[in-house]
Amino acid sequence: MESEYIALVHAVKEIYWMSSLFEYYDLLNYVNVPTVFSDSMSSIQFLRNDLENTKTKHMRIKYCMARDWFLKGYFVIE
């Protein structure tokens, strides 16, 4: 689950970067909220819910910005 979640976080970072680029060029109004597709249900649940245990605590600290961006509506996960 950890490697899938880290890959998901890297994809979200790219989406955030592209969104800020579109915003800089005033193109953000023409783009819908991006959808991230993932086949790892455990990564999706970890992102959507605030799950934490001893095995995921280091991931929570290092990659928590993806969950924050998801809650702010910067992207949609499916």
N, C-alpha and C positions, 0 to 999 in steps of 0.2 A: 504494500500500500504506500510505503514511503516514497518509492521512486516515481510512482504514478502521480502522487500529490506534488512532488517537486517539479515534475514536468508540467503539471497543470499550473503551478505558480509561475513558471517561466513563460508559459503562453499568456497568462494574465498580465505579466509585466510588459510583454510586447503589445498587447491590446491597449494597455494604459499609455504606453509611449505613442502609439499611433493615434489614439484619441487626443492626446495633448498636441500632437502635430497637426491634426485636423482642426483643433480649436485655434491654434496659432494662425492658420490660414483661413479662418472663418468658414470652414467646411463642415463643422460639427452638426449644423442644422440639417444637413443633407444626408447624414448617416444615422441609421437606427442603432439602438443599443446592441453591441456585438453579442453573439451567442457562442459560447465555448462548448464544444461537444467532447464528452469523455465517456469511455466505456468502463471506467473503474467506479463502481457504485460506492466503494468504501471512501474513495477520494471525494466524491460528490457529497456524501453524507458528512464527512469531516469538514468540508467547506461550509455546508449549509448549517450544521448544528455545532454547538460549542462542546464538542467531545474532547475530553482530555483524560489520559491515564498516564501511567509511568512510561509506557512505550512511545507515546506521542508528545510528551512534554517538550522535548527539544525541537520538534517540528513546529509546535505552537509558537514558541518564542521566535524562531528564525523566520517563519513564513506566515506570520499573522496578518500581514498587510493584504494578502489575497482575500481573506475573509472580510476584512474591513471594506475593501473595494466592492466585494459582492453585496454587502449590506447597504452600501451607498448607491448601488444600482449602476455601477460602471459597466457591468456585463451580466449576462444571464448564463446559467449553466444547465446543460441538459445531458 
